[in-house]
Amino acid sequence: MLISLLCFVSLNLDTATYQHSLQDTVELHAIDVYASPLEKFSHGQTLHTIDSRDLADFQGQAFAEVLQQRTGLFLRQYGPGMLASLTMRGTSAGHNAVFWNGLPVNSPSLGQADFSIIPVGGFDQATIHYGSAGALYGTDAIGGAVHLNSRNQFNQGHQTRINTTLGSFGRWNQLVAYEFSNKNFSTRTRAYRNYTKNNFKFNNLARAGSPEERQRHAAVEQFGAMQDLAWNLSKKQQLSTSIWYNFSDRQIQPVMGSNDRDQQVDRNFRAVVDYNQFSSNLIWNIKSGVVLDEIDFNGSLSQTVQYLLSTDVDWTVSEKLQSKSGIRHNHVRGNLSSYQATDDRTELYQAINIRPISDLAISINLRQMIYDGTLAPFTPSAGAEWTFRKGEHNKISTHTAVSRSFKIPTLNDRFWVPGGNPDIEPEKSISSEIGLKQELEKNGFQLSNQINIYSMWVDNWIIWLPRGSFWSPENIREVRNQGIEYFGAASKTYGNVKVSLSATYNYTLATILNNISSNDRSQGNQLPLTPKHKAQGNIRIAYQSTEAMINGHWVGERYVNTDNISAVAPYGLLDLGINHKLKLFSTINATLGLQVNNLTNSDYQVLRLRAMPGRNYQININVNL
C-alpha cells in the first residue's frame, strides 16, 4: 500500500539539471540512445565511472584487471585469467550486484559474477556504485553494484575499429568493430578473440628451496560477439537491443605443488530489448531480457537461465517533484548435476527526489521483493547531499545515506543435493555512510577530493558447514564492516602539456562478531582474504599526440583463515605505458601503445599459493577507419 501511494508522490532533487537533461534527451534523441542516469536517485551515495582512457588501456583484457589495477577495489584472483571475484567494503563476492545494460548477470546458482571472463571489449561504460544499494537494485547489492553498459549513437555514418594486443606469455588479443548510424537507425557489430598461454616463470613456494619453475596448464582462450541495434520510431519513441555471446575455455591453474589438470568451459548468452517513450515531463521504459549461463567443469555441466521483464515510469511532477515507479519480474531456472529448480522473483520499487532548497538534495528509495511466495526483507534507503560552500572557483559539499539491503540465498544454498537448505533465510544488512567532497577549478587547474566513512552490519551471513557426511549452509555468521574511502583527482594544462593525477585509498575493517562453534576462534578477527589496506595512484602526461602513464597499486596482507594466524604478504605493482596517435592517409586514425606491467618484477600472490606473473610487456595497436 505504501509503495502504491508513493507512486504518485515525489519531489525533485535537482529540477533545473534534470529538466535540462530530460529536454536534451527529447531533442537529441537522434544522437544518443537514451539511458537513465544512475546518479539520478543516488544522492548521498558514491558512484564512480571508470575513465574511458583506462578502458582503452585494457582493451583485450579482462575487466578484472581494470578493477584491480585502476580502482581501490580488491579482487580475489586465483591466477591470471582464472576466477576473479570482487569484494566491496569488506563483503563477499556474492554481496555485489553486477548488471549488463540493466540485466542482472550474477549466477543464480553461485550467486556471483566472474570478472575474469568479462572482457573490456564487451561494453563501453563501467560505473561502480559503492555501498549498500538493495533499495535501488534489489538482491545481491549489499556491498555495492557494478554497471556495464553499451552506448550506441545516431548520425555518425560508417565507422570501423580494429584493435590488436600482443604480449608476453603468448598473449594475442583481437577486436573488430563496425558501426553505422543515420538519423533514425544505429547498428554496431563487435567480435573478439583473446588468447594467452600463461607460461610465466614463478618461484614454487610449495617445494624445498622455492625453485623457479614455469607455469603449466594455465592457458586461456576466449571469443565472442556483440550486436547492438537502435531505432528512433518517432520523435518521442525509441527501441534498442543488445545481444552478447561469450565463450571461454580455461585450463584451471593449479596451486603451487599440485599437478591438477582441471578444465572449465563457460558459455554465456545475454540479450536485452528496451522501449522508451518520451513526453515533456515523463519517460516510460519497458525492458525485457534473457541471461543464459553454462559451465562445464571437468565434464560436469551446470546450466542456469534468467528471464527478465520490467517497466517503470520516470516522472517530473513539478519544479520540486521527481518520481520513478516500477515493477520487475525475474524467472530463474537451474539445471545442475545435483538438482533442478526454478525461482520466481517479483519486485516493486519507488524512488523519490526532493529539493527543498537549491543547495540541498534528498533521495528516498523503497523496494519490496517476493520470491517463490516469500517476502524478502523490505529495503528502504535515504540519502542527502548538501552544498554548504559555493564560491566562484570552489565548492564543498557533504553527503550521507542510510540503507537496508539483502541477498536471496542462491539456488545451491537452497537446492543442492545433498545438503541444500530450503529454509535458509536471506542475508541482510544495515548500512550508513557520511562523506565530504571538495571541487576546485581555477586558471586551468582542476582538483577534486572526496572522503567517505561507512559502517555496515551484515546478519544471517550464510556459511556451509560439515554435517555428517556432507556440507550444508546455515545462517550463522554476523559481520561488522567499517572503513574509510578516499578519491582524489587533479589536472593542469601547461601550453601543449596536460598533467593528470588520480588516487584512491581504502581502509576496510571486516570484523567477525561471533564464533560458530566451541572450537571456533573467529570472533573479533578480520574476514579471510580481505585486505585492510589498498591504495592506487595514476599519473598521465599528454603532449600533443603522445601520452605517457605510470600506475601503481599496493595491497595489504590478507589472512588465509578466520583465525588470522597465517597471511599472504602485502605486495605493490608498478606499470608504465606510452601511447602515440597517428593520422594515416587523412582518413585513418591509429594509436600505437607499449605497456610494461609489474615493472619491478615483484614476486607476489593475490591468494595463497596462486602464482602470478612477473615483469611482462604488451603492444597495443588500434586503428579507426
Protein Blocks (a to p, Z undefined) as FASTA:
>chain_A
ZZmmmmmgccdfblmlmmmmmmmmmmmmmmbccdddfklmmghiacddddfklmmmmgoi
afklmmmmmccbdcddebehiacdddeehiafklcccdeehiafbdfklopacfklmcfk
lpfbdcddedjfklmnoghilnbccdddddddehklpaddddddddeehiacdddddddd
dfkbccdddddddddeklaccddfkbghiaadddehiaccdddddddddddfbfkbccdd
ddddddddddddddehiacfcdcdddddddddddddddfkbccddddddddddddeehia
cddddddddddddddfblmbccdddddddddddddfkbccddddddddddddddfbfkbc
cddddddddeehiacdddddddddddfbdcfkbccddddddddddddddfklmmocghia
fkbccdddddddddddddddeehiacdddddddddddehiacdddehjaccdddfbccdd
ddddddddddddehjaccdddddddddddddfbdfbfkbckgopacehiafbdcdddddd
dehjaccdddddddddddfblnomaccdddddddddddddddehhlaccddddddehklo
pacdfbghiacddddddddddddZZ
